[in-house]
């Protein structure tokens, strides 16, 4: 597969660097760049719901679940960037960010992160269906992010008691991976802020306590 940055204008091209590296054995190999999803926390909620919310499983759609950044070039064609990647898999980043944001927003009395003990009243799971740079229209590139959230009673196998999907597209004015990652952080921050507001007023069933 050709390096994606040599083909897509959303990120800075590496074609010249690759050519120069091939001309001399003394040139260092290109260094990978790692990026983090870490948006600012949402505002503190005016009301706090009783009970504990545990962040459960965050699933990322197959094309976007690995560390390399992804560019959508056409309706059915995606490319990955070997030299630019997330510092950890997106599911881990988004799960930790989700827990941290909901905890700081104080929507629930207590929010516990993924991988903790299952003692909670509700569980929130997420499915990330889009996480890519959209270059299908070269004149209007953008960062696409879509996440569905599902709240269920803890320790039950019933259907979710609340769910909603959020989608954001942030235009990218400059063709660089730094700009793309900044746009994704803006998109994730917007989504988590709206999620906190929605959860504060959501009609959830009453707590079940012994």
N, CA and C atoms as a LAMMPS dump frame, in Angstrom:
ITEM: TIMESTEP
0
ITEM: NUMBER OF ATOMS
630
ITEM: BOX BOUNDS ff ff ff
-5.0000000000000000e+02 5.0000000000000000e+02
-5.0000000000000000e+02 5.0000000000000000e+02
-5.0000000000000000e+02 5.0000000000000000e+02
ITEM: ATOMS id mol type element x y z
1 1 1 N 0.849 -1.199 0
2 1 2 C 0 0 0
3 1 3 C 0.882 1.246 0
4 2 1 N 0.595 2.23 -0.824
5 2 2 C 1.356 3.464 -0.857
6 2 3 C 1.109 4.258 0.429
7 3 1 N 2.127 5.02 0.875
8 3 2 C 1.901 5.851 2.054
9 3 3 C 0.731 6.788 1.826
10 4 1 N -0.154 6.857 2.781
11 4 2 C -1.382 7.616 2.578
12 4 3 C -1.097 9.103 2.428
13 5 1 N -0.087 9.611 3.108
14 5 2 C 0.163 11.048 3.046
15 5 3 C 0.691 11.483 1.692
16 6 1 N 1.105 10.528 0.886
17 6 2 C 1.537 10.877 -0.461
18 6 3 C 0.359 10.973 -1.414
19 7 1 N -0.829 10.582 -0.924
20 7 2 C -1.982 10.525 -1.812
21 7 3 C -3.129 11.406 -1.365
22 8 1 N -3.192 11.809 -0.117
23 8 2 C -4.348 12.5 0.422
24 8 3 C -3.939 13.887 0.9
25 9 1 N -4.677 14.898 0.539
26 9 2 C -4.311 16.267 0.893
27 9 3 C -4.704 16.632 2.309
28 10 1 N -5.499 15.802 2.992
29 10 2 C -5.885 16.134 4.356
30 10 3 C -4.671 16.196 5.259
31 11 1 N -3.642 15.327 5.026
32 11 2 C -2.423 15.335 5.806
33 11 3 C -1.268 15.78 4.931
34 12 1 N -0.202 16.303 5.522
35 12 2 C 0.959 16.772 4.772
36 12 3 C 1.607 15.616 4.041
37 13 1 N 1.986 15.771 2.762
38 13 2 C 2.524 14.65 1.987
39 13 3 C 3.907 14.242 2.453
40 14 1 N 4.181 12.918 2.338
41 14 2 C 5.481 12.373 2.697
42 14 3 C 6.243 11.88 1.482
43 15 1 N 5.733 12.142 0.289
44 15 2 C 6.368 11.597 -0.901
45 15 3 C 7.809 12.076 -1.027
46 16 1 N 8.039 13.382 -0.794
47 16 2 C 9.391 13.91 -0.937
48 16 3 C 10.318 13.303 0.09
49 17 1 N 9.824 13.122 1.309
50 17 2 C 10.639 12.528 2.356
51 17 3 C 10.982 11.093 2.024
52 18 1 N 10.017 10.338 1.526
53 18 2 C 10.269 8.953 1.18
54 18 3 C 11.287 8.849 0.053
55 19 1 N 11.207 9.766 -0.93
56 19 2 C 12.141 9.752 -2.047
57 19 3 C 13.547 10.068 -1.572
58 20 1 N 13.647 11.083 -0.69
59 20 2 C 14.964 11.457 -0.194
60 20 3 C 15.576 10.344 0.632
61 21 1 N 14.776 9.668 1.427
62 21 2 C 15.281 8.584 2.258
63 21 3 C 15.798 7.447 1.408
64 22 1 N 15.19 7.221 0.247
65 22 2 C 15.619 6.129 -0.61
66 22 3 C 16.919 6.422 -1.323
67 23 1 N 17.342 7.673 -1.346
68 23 2 C 18.563 8.051 -2.062
69 23 3 C 19.806 7.91 -1.207
70 24 1 N 19.668 7.758 0.075
71 24 2 C 20.844 7.694 0.94
72 24 3 C 20.58 6.774 2.109
73 25 1 N 21.525 5.877 2.347
74 25 2 C 21.385 4.964 3.476
75 25 3 C 21.688 5.653 4.793
76 26 1 N 22.216 6.863 4.735
77 26 2 C 22.561 7.568 5.97
78 26 3 C 21.405 8.401 6.505
79 27 1 N 20.351 8.584 5.73
80 27 2 C 19.204 9.358 6.195
81 27 3 C 18.407 8.55 7.213
82 28 1 N 17.97 9.169 8.317
83 28 2 C 17.161 8.44 9.306
84 28 3 C 15.778 8.111 8.754
85 29 1 N 15.221 7.011 9.217
86 29 2 C 13.872 6.637 8.805
87 29 3 C 12.868 7.626 9.379
88 30 1 N 11.753 7.865 8.682
89 30 2 C 10.722 8.764 9.208
90 30 3 C 10.235 8.302 10.574
91 31 1 N 10.043 9.243 11.477
92 31 2 C 9.602 8.947 12.836
93 31 3 C 8.079 9.018 12.905
94 32 1 N 7.488 8.042 13.568
95 32 2 C 6.046 8.067 13.736
96 32 3 C 5.644 9.173 14.701
97 33 1 N 4.467 9.749 14.472
98 33 2 C 3.905 10.748 15.361
99 33 3 C 2.671 10.159 16.026
100 34 1 N 2.562 10.355 17.333
101 34 2 C 1.45 9.8 18.102
102 34 3 C 0.573 10.928 18.634
103 35 1 N -0.736 10.711 18.606
104 35 2 C -1.695 11.736 19
105 35 3 C -2.659 11.2 20.051
106 36 1 N -3.258 12.145 20.784
107 36 2 C -4.137 11.8 21.895
108 36 3 C -5.473 12.514 21.75
109 37 1 N -6.552 11.798 22.051
110 37 2 C -7.868 12.418 22.185
111 37 3 C -8.04 12.829 23.641
112 38 1 N -8.057 14.122 23.89
113 38 2 C -8.139 14.629 25.264
114 38 3 C -8.835 15.99 25.258
115 39 1 N -10.151 16.006 25.024
116 39 2 C -10.871 17.277 24.961
117 39 3 C -11.057 17.887 26.343
118 40 1 N -11.368 19.179 26.419
119 40 2 C -11.644 19.801 27.723
120 40 3 C -12.913 19.216 28.327
121 41 1 N -13.011 19.202 29.663
122 41 2 C -14.204 18.625 30.308
123 41 3 C -15.434 19.482 30.063
124 42 1 N -16.616 18.885 30.114
125 42 2 C -17.855 19.66 29.951
126 42 3 C -18.131 20.488 31.192
127 43 1 N -19.04 21.454 31.097
128 43 2 C -19.409 22.245 32.283
129 43 3 C -20.033 21.361 33.359
130 44 1 N -19.942 21.81 34.592
131 44 2 C -20.55 21.081 35.704
132 44 3 C -22.07 21.191 35.598
133 45 1 N -22.754 20.079 35.763
134 45 2 C -24.213 20.046 35.656
135 45 3 C -24.863 20.786 36.821
136 46 1 N -25.997 21.406 36.545
137 46 2 C -26.724 22.121 37.588
138 46 3 C -27.361 21.165 38.581
139 47 1 N -27.645 19.939 38.139
140 47 2 C -28.225 18.926 39.019
141 47 3 C -27.413 17.638 38.921
142 48 1 N -27.389 16.899 40.025
143 48 2 C -26.662 15.636 40.077
144 48 3 C -27.643 14.51 40.361
145 49 1 N -27.633 13.505 39.515
146 49 2 C -28.521 12.367 39.709
147 49 3 C -27.946 11.473 40.811
148 50 1 N -28.8 10.851 41.623
149 50 2 C -28.291 9.896 42.604
150 50 3 C -27.818 8.62 41.909
151 51 1 N -26.962 7.887 42.577
152 51 2 C -26.524 6.605 42.04
153 51 3 C -25.166 6.675 41.372
154 52 1 N -24.734 5.496 40.946
155 52 2 C -23.421 5.339 40.331
156 52 3 C -23.567 4.906 38.884
157 53 1 N -22.813 5.545 38.013
158 53 2 C -22.771 5.2 36.596
159 53 3 C -21.403 4.611 36.29
160 54 1 N -21.385 3.43 35.71
161 54 2 C -20.122 2.805 35.325
162 54 3 C -19.979 2.848 33.81
163 55 1 N -18.808 3.25 33.336
164 55 2 C -18.517 3.201 31.905
165 55 3 C -18.174 1.766 31.545
166 56 1 N -18.955 1.203 30.633
167 56 2 C -18.773 -0.194 30.263
168 56 3 C -17.855 -0.364 29.075
169 57 1 N -18.397 -0.93 28.007
170 57 2 C -17.602 -1.273 26.831
171 57 3 C -17.729 -0.177 25.774
172 58 1 N -16.6 0.287 25.277
173 58 2 C -16.567 1.206 24.144
174 58 3 C -16.069 0.426 22.937
175 59 1 N -16.944 0.24 21.959
176 59 2 C -16.608 -0.508 20.751
177 59 3 C -16.423 0.467 19.598
178 60 1 N -15.368 0.271 18.837
179 60 2 C -15.101 1.112 17.672
180 60 3 C -15.278 0.275 16.414
181 61 1 N -15.958 0.816 15.416
182 61 2 C -16.181 0.09 14.16
183 61 3 C -14.841 -0.365 13.575
184 62 1 N -14.875 -1.511 12.917
185 62 2 C -13.652 -2.169 12.457
186 62 3 C -12.703 -1.274 11.667
187 63 1 N -13.176 -0.427 10.741
188 63 2 C -12.22 0.369 9.961
189 63 3 C -11.42 1.368 10.787
190 64 1 N -11.885 1.696 12.013
191 64 2 C -11.268 2.78 12.769
192 64 3 C -10.715 2.331 14.118
193 65 1 N -10.763 1.047 14.423
194 65 2 C -10.446 0.611 15.778
195 65 3 C -8.952 0.486 16.067
196 66 1 N -8.115 0.499 15.043
197 66 2 C -6.677 0.394 15.268
198 66 3 C -6.061 1.779 15.445
199 67 1 N -4.777 1.821 15.735
200 67 2 C -4.119 3.08 16.076
201 67 3 C -3.864 4.021 14.893
202 68 1 N -3.55 3.565 13.691
203 68 2 C -3.269 4.517 12.602
204 68 3 C -4.462 5.428 12.297
205 69 1 N -4.178 6.693 11.991
206 69 2 C -5.229 7.617 11.571
207 69 3 C -5.813 7.149 10.242
208 70 1 N -7.09 7.412 10.059
209 70 2 C -7.815 6.909 8.895
210 70 3 C -8.334 8.074 8.059
211 71 1 N -8.188 7.95 6.748
212 71 2 C -8.713 8.924 5.799
213 71 3 C -9.724 8.238 4.892
214 72 1 N -10.872 8.865 4.728
215 72 2 C -11.877 8.353 3.79
216 72 3 C -11.697 9.066 2.463
217 73 1 N -11.26 8.325 1.447
218 73 2 C -10.975 8.911 0.141
219 73 3 C -12.167 8.878 -0.805
220 74 1 N -13.03 7.876 -0.655
221 74 2 C -14.205 7.719 -1.509
222 74 3 C -15.272 7.019 -0.697
223 75 1 N -16.44 6.814 -1.3
224 75 2 C -17.552 6.221 -0.557
225 75 3 C -17.174 4.894 0.079
226 76 1 N -16.417 4.066 -0.622
227 76 2 C -16.061 2.743 -0.123
228 76 3 C -14.549 2.546 -0.03
229 77 1 N -13.792 3.634 -0.019
230 77 2 C -12.338 3.481 0.043
231 77 3 C -11.764 4.299 1.197
232 78 1 N -11.057 3.606 2.082
233 78 2 C -10.389 4.223 3.216
234 78 3 C -8.9 3.885 3.154
235 79 1 N -8.078 4.773 3.682
236 79 2 C -6.647 4.537 3.768
237 79 3 C -6.163 4.835 5.185
238 80 1 N -5.151 4.101 5.636
239 80 2 C -4.56 4.357 6.939
240 80 3 C -3.187 4.983 6.766
241 81 1 N -2.77 5.735 7.771
242 81 2 C -1.507 6.458 7.741
243 81 3 C -0.517 5.773 8.68
244 82 1 N 0.48 5.139 8.126
245 82 2 C 1.449 4.37 8.916
246 82 3 C 2.247 5.27 9.854
247 83 1 N 2.512 6.517 9.471
248 83 2 C 3.404 7.382 10.221
249 83 3 C 2.705 8.268 11.253
250 84 1 N 1.387 8.279 11.233
251 84 2 C 0.64 9.081 12.194
252 84 3 C -0.448 8.209 12.792
253 85 1 N -0.473 8.146 14.123
254 85 2 C -1.368 7.204 14.786
255 85 3 C -1.787 7.74 16.152
256 86 1 N -2.842 7.141 16.694
257 86 2 C -3.245 7.425 18.065
258 86 3 C -2.25 6.764 19.009
259 87 1 N -2.034 7.368 20.166
260 87 2 C -1.04 6.847 21.089
261 87 3 C -1.462 5.512 21.686
262 88 1 N -2.772 5.292 21.825
263 88 2 C -3.339 4 22.229
264 88 3 C -4.561 3.766 21.347
265 89 1 N -5.105 2.555 21.294
266 89 2 C -6.298 2.314 20.484
267 89 3 C -7.444 3.259 20.852
268 90 1 N -8.235 3.694 19.878
269 90 2 C -9.31 4.662 20.146
270 90 3 C -10.298 4.214 21.216
271 91 1 N -10.596 2.927 21.309
272 91 2 C -11.563 2.481 22.312
273 91 3 C -11.099 2.819 23.718
274 92 1 N -9.809 2.639 23.998
275 92 2 C -9.279 2.957 25.326
276 92 3 C -9.306 4.46 25.584
277 93 1 N -8.9 5.25 24.605
278 93 2 C -8.903 6.705 24.776
279 93 3 C -10.305 7.238 25.033
280 94 1 N -11.246 6.801 24.215
281 94 2 C -12.607 7.323 24.329
282 94 3 C -13.263 6.848 25.617
283 95 1 N -13.008 5.598 26.016
284 95 2 C -13.569 5.099 27.267
285 95 3 C -13.079 5.878 28.474
286 96 1 N -11.785 6.125 28.553
287 96 2 C -11.235 6.881 29.674
288 96 3 C -11.706 8.333 29.651
289 97 1 N -11.771 8.927 28.451
290 97 2 C -12.23 10.305 28.338
291 97 3 C -13.696 10.428 28.714
292 98 1 N -14.493 9.452 28.314
293 98 2 C -15.918 9.44 28.669
294 98 3 C -16.092 9.413 30.182
295 99 1 N -15.37 8.524 30.858
296 99 2 C -15.48 8.428 32.312
297 99 3 C -15.031 9.715 32.984
298 100 1 N -13.925 10.261 32.536
299 100 2 C -13.396 11.486 33.146
300 100 3 C -14.356 12.662 32.937
301 101 1 N -14.916 12.781 31.741
302 101 2 C -15.814 13.897 31.448
303 101 3 C -17.104 13.814 32.262
304 102 1 N -17.692 12.629 32.332
305 102 2 C -18.936 12.489 33.092
306 102 3 C -18.7 12.673 34.585
307 103 1 N -17.535 12.249 35.063
308 103 2 C -17.213 12.453 36.478
309 103 3 C -17.087 13.938 36.788
310 104 1 N -16.394 14.675 35.925
311 104 2 C -16.191 16.105 36.173
312 104 3 C -17.467 16.908 35.983
313 105 1 N -18.374 16.418 35.152
314 105 2 C -19.632 17.132 34.948
315 105 3 C -20.602 16.934 36.113
316 106 1 N -20.352 15.904 36.934
317 106 2 C -21.175 15.62 38.119
318 106 3 C -22.631 15.355 37.76
319 107 1 N -22.84 14.694 36.638
320 107 2 C -24.198 14.326 36.252
321 107 3 C -24.743 13.254 37.192
322 108 1 N -23.869 12.318 37.586
323 108 2 C -24.231 11.278 38.547
324 108 3 C -23.435 11.497 39.83
325 109 1 N -23.957 10.93 40.906
326 109 2 C -23.26 11.044 42.178
327 109 3 C -21.864 10.447 42.128
328 110 1 N -21.708 9.399 41.316
329 110 2 C -20.407 8.759 41.178
330 110 3 C -20.307 8.162 39.791
331 111 1 N -19.149 8.314 39.162
332 111 2 C -18.871 7.732 37.849
333 111 3 C -17.59 6.921 37.972
334 112 1 N -17.632 5.666 37.529
335 112 2 C -16.454 4.811 37.634
336 112 3 C -15.995 4.431 36.225
337 113 1 N -14.686 4.326 36.014
338 113 2 C -14.138 4.1 34.671
339 113 3 C -14.256 2.659 34.226
340 114 1 N -13.939 2.379 32.978
341 114 2 C -13.979 1.002 32.466
342 114 3 C -13.004 0.107 33.227
343 115 1 N -13.359 -1.167 33.34
344 115 2 C -12.48 -2.135 33.974
345 115 3 C -12.55 -2.181 35.478
346 116 1 N -13.436 -1.4 36.094
347 116 2 C -13.561 -1.401 37.539
348 116 3 C -14.623 -2.401 37.976
349 117 1 N -14.758 -2.543 39.282
350 117 2 C -15.729 -3.488 39.836
351 117 3 C -17.135 -3.147 39.34
352 118 1 N -17.961 -4.159 39.084
353 118 2 C -19.28 -3.925 38.485
354 118 3 C -20.342 -3.421 39.453
355 119 1 N -19.962 -2.948 40.624
356 119 2 C -20.933 -2.459 41.595
357 119 3 C -21.395 -1.06 41.199
358 120 1 N -22.535 -0.959 40.534
359 120 2 C -23.058 0.326 40.079
360 120 3 C -24.546 0.193 39.846
361 121 1 N -25.194 1.321 39.619
362 121 2 C -26.63 1.329 39.346
363 121 3 C -26.925 1.283 37.848
364 122 1 N -26.114 2.015 37.07
365 122 2 C -26.291 2.046 35.627
366 122 3 C -24.943 1.842 34.944
367 123 1 N -25.016 1.378 33.702
368 123 2 C -23.828 1.199 32.865
369 123 3 C -24.061 1.949 31.563
370 124 1 N -23.039 2.658 31.101
371 124 2 C -23.116 3.316 29.803
372 124 3 C -22.095 2.681 28.863
373 125 1 N -22.571 2.144 27.754
374 125 2 C -21.72 1.59 26.706
375 125 3 C -21.749 2.538 25.51
376 126 1 N -20.791 2.371 24.616
377 126 2 C -20.71 3.266 23.462
378 126 3 C -20.265 2.492 22.23
379 127 1 N -20.73 2.962 21.081
380 127 2 C -20.29 2.419 19.792
381 127 3 C -19.874 3.581 18.902
382 128 1 N -18.603 3.585 18.5
383 128 2 C -18.062 4.627 17.645
384 128 3 C -18.168 4.155 16.198
385 129 1 N -19.055 4.767 15.435
386 129 2 C -19.296 4.325 14.06
387 129 3 C -18.511 5.125 13.03
388 130 1 N -17.933 6.251 13.424
389 130 2 C -17.137 7.069 12.491
390 130 3 C -16.029 7.759 13.261
391 131 1 N -14.803 7.658 12.739
392 131 2 C -13.644 8.334 13.317
393 131 3 C -12.599 8.442 12.213
394 132 1 N -12.746 9.479 11.379
395 132 2 C -11.87 9.561 10.221
396 132 3 C -11.804 10.992 9.681
397 133 1 N -10.792 11.216 8.84
398 133 2 C -10.693 12.455 8.074
399 133 3 C -11.367 12.231 6.731
400 134 1 N -12.302 13.077 6.404
401 134 2 C -13.088 12.927 5.179
402 134 3 C -12.484 13.796 4.075
403 135 1 N -11.914 13.155 3.064
404 135 2 C -11.321 13.899 1.941
405 135 3 C -12.045 13.61 0.635
406 136 1 N -13.295 13.158 0.703
407 136 2 C -14.034 12.86 -0.527
408 136 3 C -14.218 14.119 -1.375
409 137 1 N -14.422 15.25 -0.737
410 137 2 C -14.46 16.535 -1.429
411 137 3 C -13.193 17.283 -1.035
412 138 1 N -12.216 17.318 -1.935
413 138 2 C -10.911 17.903 -1.608
414 138 3 C -11.009 19.371 -1.22
415 139 1 N -12.06 20.061 -1.638
416 139 2 C -12.209 21.475 -1.306
417 139 3 C -12.835 21.682 0.07
418 140 1 N -13.403 20.619 0.668
419 140 2 C -14.063 20.738 1.968
420 140 3 C -13.711 19.548 2.859
421 141 1 N -12.448 19.368 3.202
422 141 2 C -12.093 18.253 4.088
423 141 3 C -12.633 18.487 5.492
424 142 1 N -12.867 17.406 6.226
425 142 2 C -13.402 17.553 7.577
426 142 3 C -13.092 16.348 8.437
427 143 1 N -13.236 16.539 9.725
428 143 2 C -13.079 15.453 10.695
429 143 3 C -14.465 14.938 11.056
430 144 1 N -14.684 13.65 10.87
431 144 2 C -15.985 13.032 11.137
432 144 3 C -15.894 12.169 12.397
433 145 1 N -16.869 12.355 13.298
434 145 2 C -16.953 11.551 14.514
435 145 3 C -18.415 11.259 14.812
436 146 1 N -18.747 9.992 15.031
437 146 2 C -20.109 9.597 15.39
438 146 3 C -20.037 8.541 16.481
439 147 1 N -20.791 8.767 17.571
440 147 2 C -20.796 7.847 18.713
441 147 3 C -22.23 7.657 19.187
442 148 1 N -22.632 6.398 19.374
443 148 2 C -23.902 6.083 20.003
444 148 3 C -23.669 5.647 21.439
445 149 1 N -24.501 6.137 22.362
446 149 2 C -24.37 5.79 23.78
447 149 3 C -25.618 5.041 24.229
448 150 1 N -25.416 4.062 25.111
449 150 2 C -26.499 3.181 25.554
450 150 3 C -26.397 3.004 27.065
451 151 1 N -27.432 3.457 27.783
452 151 2 C -27.46 3.331 29.237
453 151 3 C -28.377 2.179 29.606
454 152 1 N -27.876 1.277 30.453
455 152 2 C -28.639 0.113 30.902
456 152 3 C -28.562 0.018 32.42
457 153 1 N -29.5 -0.704 32.986
458 153 2 C -29.371 -1.043 34.4
459 153 3 C -28.16 -1.95 34.584
460 154 1 N -27.453 -1.77 35.662
461 154 2 C -26.307 -2.63 35.936
462 154 3 C -26.769 -4.029 36.325
463 155 1 N -25.948 -5.002 35.968
464 155 2 C -26.18 -6.404 36.364
465 155 3 C -27.495 -6.962 35.824
466 156 1 N -27.919 -6.49 34.666
467 156 2 C -29.092 -7.039 34.014
468 156 3 C -28.765 -7.258 32.544
469 157 1 N -29.573 -8.046 31.891
470 157 2 C -29.376 -8.316 30.464
471 157 3 C -30.486 -7.703 29.616
472 158 1 N -31.237 -6.784 30.19
473 158 2 C -32.346 -6.172 29.47
474 158 3 C -31.885 -5.144 28.456
475 159 1 N -32.841 -4.606 27.711
476 159 2 C -32.552 -3.597 26.701
477 159 3 C -32.125 -2.293 27.375
478 160 1 N -31.389 -1.449 26.67
479 160 2 C -31.011 -0.154 27.24
480 160 3 C -32.234 0.649 27.656
481 161 1 N -32.081 1.401 28.727
482 161 2 C -33.176 2.256 29.198
483 161 3 C -33.087 3.651 28.592
484 162 1 N -31.971 3.932 27.944
485 162 2 C -31.791 5.226 27.266
486 162 3 C -30.692 5.071 26.232
487 163 1 N -30.862 5.714 25.077
488 163 2 C -29.818 5.671 24.045
489 163 3 C -29.949 6.884 23.139
490 164 1 N -28.824 7.267 22.549
491 164 2 C -28.82 8.364 21.587
492 164 3 C -27.511 8.341 20.823
493 165 1 N -27.579 8.697 19.529
494 165 2 C -26.367 8.8 18.719
495 165 3 C -26.053 10.275 18.471
496 166 1 N -24.77 10.593 18.512
497 166 2 C -24.293 11.952 18.29
498 166 3 C -23.31 11.934 17.124
499 167 1 N -23.376 12.945 16.289
500 167 2 C -22.472 13.039 15.142
501 167 3 C -21.974 14.475 15.001
502 168 1 N -20.686 14.605 14.723
503 168 2 C -20.098 15.916 14.486
504 168 3 C -19.193 15.856 13.257
505 169 1 N -19.196 16.949 12.482
506 169 2 C -18.244 17.143 11.39
507 169 3 C -17.607 18.505 11.583
508 170 1 N -16.299 18.529 11.773
509 170 2 C -15.567 19.769 11.983
510 170 3 C -14.736 20.042 10.736
511 171 1 N -14.943 21.175 10.061
512 171 2 C -14.138 21.493 8.874
513 171 3 C -12.658 21.609 9.226
514 172 1 N -11.827 21.204 8.297
515 172 2 C -10.376 21.315 8.451
516 172 3 C -9.899 22.355 7.457
517 173 1 N -9.334 23.444 7.968
518 173 2 C -8.91 24.531 7.097
519 173 3 C -7.498 24.323 6.566
520 174 1 N -6.667 23.596 7.299
521 174 2 C -5.286 23.365 6.871
522 174 3 C -5.055 21.868 6.717
523 175 1 N -4.224 21.511 5.74
524 175 2 C -4.008 20.1 5.458
525 175 3 C -2.904 19.504 6.283
526 176 1 N -3.173 19.198 7.56
527 176 2 C -2.159 18.586 8.407
528 176 3 C -2.826 17.668 9.406
529 177 1 N -2.063 16.692 9.9
530 177 2 C -2.604 15.777 10.898
531 177 3 C -2.862 16.498 12.21
532 178 1 N -2.041 17.524 12.56
533 178 2 C -2.277 18.284 13.78
534 178 3 C -3.654 18.95 13.741
535 179 1 N -4.003 19.514 12.607
536 179 2 C -5.311 20.154 12.457
537 179 3 C -6.429 19.132 12.568
538 180 1 N -6.22 17.977 11.968
539 180 2 C -7.245 16.927 12.026
540 180 3 C -7.482 16.471 13.465
541 181 1 N -6.411 16.21 14.216
542 181 2 C -6.561 15.744 15.597
543 181 3 C -7.207 16.827 16.457
544 182 1 N -6.818 18.086 16.252
545 182 2 C -7.465 19.174 16.993
546 182 3 C -8.966 19.214 16.706
547 183 1 N -9.348 18.976 15.455
548 183 2 C -10.765 18.962 15.093
549 183 3 C -11.483 17.796 15.749
550 184 1 N -10.838 16.625 15.82
551 184 2 C -11.467 15.482 16.483
552 184 3 C -11.629 15.736 17.976
553 185 1 N -10.674 16.409 18.593
554 185 2 C -10.83 16.752 20.004
555 185 3 C -11.987 17.725 20.208
556 186 1 N -12.143 18.665 19.288
557 186 2 C -13.288 19.575 19.366
558 186 3 C -14.594 18.817 19.212
559 187 1 N -14.642 17.886 18.257
560 187 2 C -15.854 17.099 18.029
561 187 3 C -16.196 16.251 19.245
562 188 1 N -15.188 15.584 19.82
563 188 2 C -15.445 14.74 20.99
564 188 3 C -15.871 15.581 22.181
565 189 1 N -15.252 16.739 22.366
566 189 2 C -15.656 17.608 23.46
567 189 3 C -17.096 18.068 23.324
568 190 1 N -17.51 18.427 22.107
569 190 2 C -18.893 18.842 21.866
570 190 3 C -19.866 17.702 22.176
571 191 1 N -19.527 16.5 21.722
572 191 2 C -20.404 15.347 21.931
573 191 3 C -20.541 15.03 23.416
574 192 1 N -19.445 15.028 24.145
575 192 2 C -19.505 14.688 25.568
576 192 3 C -20.236 15.759 26.373
577 193 1 N -20.116 17.012 25.967
578 193 2 C -20.858 18.075 26.651
579 193 3 C -22.358 17.914 26.424
580 194 1 N -22.746 17.597 25.191
581 194 2 C -24.174 17.378 24.917
582 194 3 C -24.677 16.125 25.622
583 195 1 N -23.855 15.089 25.666
584 195 2 C -24.243 13.869 26.382
585 195 3 C -24.498 14.17 27.852
586 196 1 N -23.634 14.94 28.487
587 196 2 C -23.821 15.274 29.898
588 196 3 C -25.123 16.03 30.118
589 197 1 N -25.414 16.971 29.223
590 197 2 C -26.673 17.718 29.354
591 197 3 C -27.873 16.8 29.192
592 198 1 N -27.798 15.882 28.239
593 198 2 C -28.921 14.975 28.004
594 198 3 C -29.116 14.015 29.175
595 199 1 N -28.025 13.489 29.714
596 199 2 C -28.146 12.557 30.835
597 199 3 C -28.712 13.238 32.08
598 200 1 N -28.444 14.525 32.228
599 200 2 C -28.941 15.246 33.397
600 200 3 C -30.464 15.299 33.425
601 201 1 N -31.087 15.254 32.252
602 201 2 C -32.552 15.363 32.172
603 201 3 C -33.203 14.091 31.633
604 202 1 N -32.442 13.051 31.387
605 202 2 C -32.999 11.816 30.819
606 202 3 C -33.965 11.155 31.795
607 203 1 N -34.995 10.534 31.232
608 203 2 C -35.967 9.816 32.05
609 203 3 C -35.452 8.394 32.306
610 204 1 N -34.693 8.229 33.37
611 204 2 C -34.157 6.922 33.723
612 204 3 C -35.03 6.279 34.787
613 205 1 N -35.088 4.949 34.837
614 205 2 C -35.901 4.288 35.868
615 205 3 C -35.333 4.53 37.254
616 206 1 N -36.153 4.385 38.276
617 206 2 C -35.669 4.61 39.64
618 206 3 C -34.607 3.588 40.037
619 207 1 N -33.801 3.953 40.991
620 207 2 C -32.739 3.056 41.458
621 207 3 C -33.342 1.85 42.16
622 208 1 N -32.664 0.729 42.014
623 208 2 C -33.056 -0.493 42.72
624 208 3 C -32.029 -0.728 43.827
625 209 1 N -32.461 -0.584 45.044
626 209 2 C -31.563 -0.749 46.177
627 209 3 C -32.139 -1.825 47.111
628 210 1 N -31.253 -2.668 47.713
629 210 2 C -31.75 -3.698 48.634
630 210 3 C -32.349 -3.09 49.878
